[in-house]
Amino acid sequence: MATPNSPAPASKVVDHEFVQTEPATDRGDPRESNQQGVPDLTLGDLISSDGLTASTVVVVRHRPTERKLQAVLPWLVADRPDLFQIYQSFQEGRAAACLMRRTHLMSFLGLEPGRAVFAGAFQIGDATPVSKEIFQDTPGQAELFELGQSRSTGSSTITRFDLRPIPGWDRWIGRLAIDWPGKELSWFRLAEKNAFSITAITEENRFVQTMPDWRDLNLTWAQLQVLPRSWRARLAEWRGVYLIFDTDRRAGYVGSATGAENILGRWANYGRTGHGGNVQLRSSRPESLRFSILQLTSPDLTIGDVIALESNWKARLHTREFGLNGN
């Protein structure tokens, strides 16, 4: 369920972050007018240029209070839009009442104070009251809970909205940024009563996050399910030795990956099963597992040499005697 999120001064000049993504043949079309020196642009300009009326639009800025969910929400927008749709389709209280009076939703994420990055435009369809049990049992909701979304609700009345993407707006996802002045707790606002200055249109999608150095990876089991495509591609190239740490049992398991899709292939197996077929890990809760890489190896290193490195790490980390390795 979407939850609430220092003011930044409104930009009066289209700044250097704007890029010319397509020729601006018609200066009257704000969707193409992003050059230095072009008059101020606002979200309202985009809304009206698409034939929509501002008085039908509600603008929301998602910034979950749950830190774990906040960290992966950009991944969901970029690579798991199905989960993002489930996340924002359930509303309660004043937010639900507001959506019932509107026909269009402009969705943003709050990645930094005073700003909001575009996450999609939607037509608001049917609104259906649901019980807490239906909310919690909705397909996909269990994944969101594992990713950090709270199971609790602040209201006894929950409404599920049928949100349908509006064609043509996906080009701005992760690229269009606007000012979000004033109190950040005011996370849903009426389009016609607020001035949302466009502060940037970037070439790259900000929701497609650069993969950290392999030494800094420390992933939860739930995060394995929603890894960005670019991260998955890199993990599929890497072979080496990895560590799975059980935070409940305070013990580790050392393994190696040399087969199909390398580390991605092994971790995807753990993601599907929770244990990857390992006897000791069958007694672990998947939610308590953390995944990291101990050592990357050359792609042409023999399987025997990789297994020798794995054995060496087991000896150094004592995972046979005091951990979860059985051999």
Sequence and secondary structure as in RCSB ss.txt:
>XXXX:A:sequence
MATPNSPAPASKVVDHEFVQTEPATDRGDPRESNQQGVPDLTLGDLISSDGLTASTVVVVRHRPTERKLQAVLPW
LVADRPDLFQIYQSFQEGRAAACLMRRTHLMSFLGLEPGRAVFAGAFQIGDATPVSKEIFQDTPGQAELFELGQS
RSTGSSTITRFDLRPIPGWDRWIGRLAIDWPGKELSWFRLAEKNAFSITAITEENRFVQTMPDWRDLNLTWAQLQ
VLPRSWRARLAEWRGVYLIFDTDRRAGYVGSATGAENILGRWANYGRTGHGGNVQLRSSRPESLRFSILQLTSPD
LTIGDVIALESNWKARLHTREFGLNGN
>XXXX:A:secstr
           SS  TT    S    TT TTT  STT    BHHHHHHHTT  GGGEEEEEE  SSHHHHHHHHH
HHHH HHHHHHHHHEEEHHHHHHHHT SEEEEEE SSTTEEEEEEEEEEEEEEEE HHHHHHSTTHHHHHHTT  
S  S S EEEEEEEE TTGGGGTTTEEEE  S TT  EEEGGG   BEEEE SS TTS     GGG  EEHHHHT
T  HHHHHHHHH  EEEEEEETTTTEEEEEEE STTHHHHHHHHHHHHSSTT TGGGGS GGGEEEEEEEE  TT
S HHHHHHHHHHHHHHHTTTTSSS   
